[in-house]
Amino acid sequence: MIFKVYYQVSATEVPVREKTQTIYLEADSETDVRLKLRDRNYNIEFVQKLEGKYLEYEQNHQNYKLENV
């Protein structure tokens, strides 16, 4: 499954919408995504499972790049 992760670079700063970044990961579950990213010190705001038409849309977007973790 492919997940889109919304996060802040630093877990110690207050989240600001304009500084939110995204990455795409392949994982078995949301828990697996969080385990894969735990060493990066990200402040994970939201993990969204992508499937169907929404996944196709994201894959056609210029910023789509599957992260290797």
Wavefront OBJ file of the C-alpha trace (Angstrom):
o trace
v 0.000 0.000 0.000
v 1.102 3.552 -0.658
v 0.772 6.208 2.042
v 1.104 9.980 1.886
v 2.656 11.397 5.052
v 2.181 15.026 6.078
v 4.889 16.147 8.498
v 6.932 18.960 9.987
v 10.717 18.617 9.735
v 11.299 19.154 13.445
v 9.344 17.465 16.212
v 10.358 20.212 18.635
v 8.691 23.096 16.754
v 5.042 24.054 16.757
v 3.342 22.847 13.534
v 2.740 25.600 10.978
v 0.613 24.761 7.957
v 2.895 26.618 5.552
v 5.860 24.479 6.633
v 4.073 21.141 6.226
v 5.871 18.777 3.873
v 4.855 15.448 2.351
v 6.496 12.177 1.445
v 5.152 8.989 -0.086
v 5.962 5.588 1.401
v 5.143 1.988 0.669
v 4.141 0.166 3.866
v 1.745 -2.441 5.230
v -0.128 -0.097 7.602
v -0.109 3.334 9.208
v 1.751 1.824 12.152
v 4.409 0.485 9.793
v 4.805 3.978 8.280
v 5.349 5.502 11.716
v 7.871 2.789 12.623
v 9.818 3.386 9.414
v 10.009 7.140 10.106
v 10.667 7.070 13.854
v 14.427 7.736 13.504
v 13.900 10.897 11.415
v 12.582 13.081 14.263
v 9.601 14.229 12.159
v 6.448 15.657 13.686
v 3.982 13.499 11.731
v 0.676 15.310 11.372
v -1.304 12.879 9.247
v -0.839 9.568 7.404
v -3.191 8.991 4.482
v -3.630 5.726 2.582
v -3.722 6.291 -1.178
v -5.742 4.033 -3.443
v -7.815 4.076 -6.599
v -8.268 7.335 -8.483
v -6.599 9.389 -5.747
v -3.433 7.267 -6.023
v -3.463 7.677 -9.808
v -3.836 11.439 -9.393
v -0.914 11.625 -6.942
v 1.303 9.452 -9.167
v 0.735 11.877 -12.055
v 1.679 14.858 -9.870
v 5.144 16.315 -10.428
v 6.122 16.008 -6.733
v 5.324 12.282 -6.497
v 8.412 10.301 -5.517
v 8.256 7.062 -3.554
v 10.662 7.294 -0.612
v 12.944 4.335 0.168
v 13.006 3.733 3.905
l 1 2 3 4 5 6 7 8 9 10 11 12 13 14 15 16 17 18 19 20 21 22 23 24 25 26 27 28 29 30 31 32 33 34 35 36 37 38 39 40 41 42 43 44 45 46 47 48 49 50 51 52 53 54 55 56 57 58 59 60 61 62 63 64 65 66 67 68 69
